[in-house]
Amino acid sequence: MFSKKNDKRFDEKMVGSSQQGSIISIWVDRQTGVNYLYTWSAQGCTLTPLLDEKGEVTVTDIEEVN
């Protein structure tokens, strides 16, 4: 799946945190351009595709990612 061991599949586009210590960030898949919403807290974590106002998956142009 990866060509080299050190290749990064995802880039963090934006990171935020709350006073309770949780983390919210947007990850962009460098191969597909799909944006994912990643959340982490002491209770667990989630990763889900980020949707726009029409309910469609948000995709960043691959040229902008790489």
C-alpha positions in Angstrom: 0.0 0.0 0.0 2.9 2.4 0.8 5.9 2.7 -1.4 8.3 3.6 1.3 8.3 3.0 5.0 8.6 6.8 5.8 5.9 8.0 3.4 3.2 10.0 5.1 -0.3 8.9 3.9 -2.1 11.8 5.8 -1.4 15.5 6.4 -2.9 17.3 9.3 -4.6 20.4 7.9 -6.0 22.0 11.0 -5.7 21.2 14.7 -7.8 22.4 17.6 -8.2 21.4 21.3 -10.6 22.0 24.1 -10.1 22.8 27.8 -11.0 19.2 28.6 -8.0 17.9 26.7 -9.7 16.6 23.6 -8.2 17.1 20.2 -10.1 17.8 16.9 -8.2 17.9 13.6 -8.7 17.5 9.9 -6.6 15.0 8.1 -6.1 15.0 4.3 -5.4 11.7 2.5 -2.4 12.5 0.3 -3.4 9.9 -2.3 -7.1 10.6 -2.7 -7.5 14.2 -1.3 -10.4 13.1 0.9 -10.6 15.1 4.2 -11.3 13.3 7.4 -12.5 14.7 10.8 -10.4 13.2 13.6 -11.3 13.6 17.2 -9.5 12.2 20.3 -10.4 12.3 24.0 -9.7 10.2 27.0 -12.9 8.1 26.1 -11.7 7.2 22.6 -11.2 8.5 19.1 -13.1 8.7 15.9 -12.2 9.2 12.2 -14.9 10.0 9.7 -15.1 11.6 6.2 -15.6 15.4 6.4 -18.9 16.4 4.7 -19.7 19.8 3.1 -23.1 21.6 3.4 -24.6 19.3 0.7 -23.6 16.1 2.5 -20.9 15.3 0.0 -17.3 14.2 1.0 -14.9 17.2 1.1 -12.0 16.6 -1.3 -8.8 18.7 -1.5 -7.0 18.9 -4.9 -4.0 16.5 -4.8 -1.7 19.2 -6.1 -2.4 21.3 -2.9 -1.7 18.3 -0.6 1.6 17.2 -2.1 
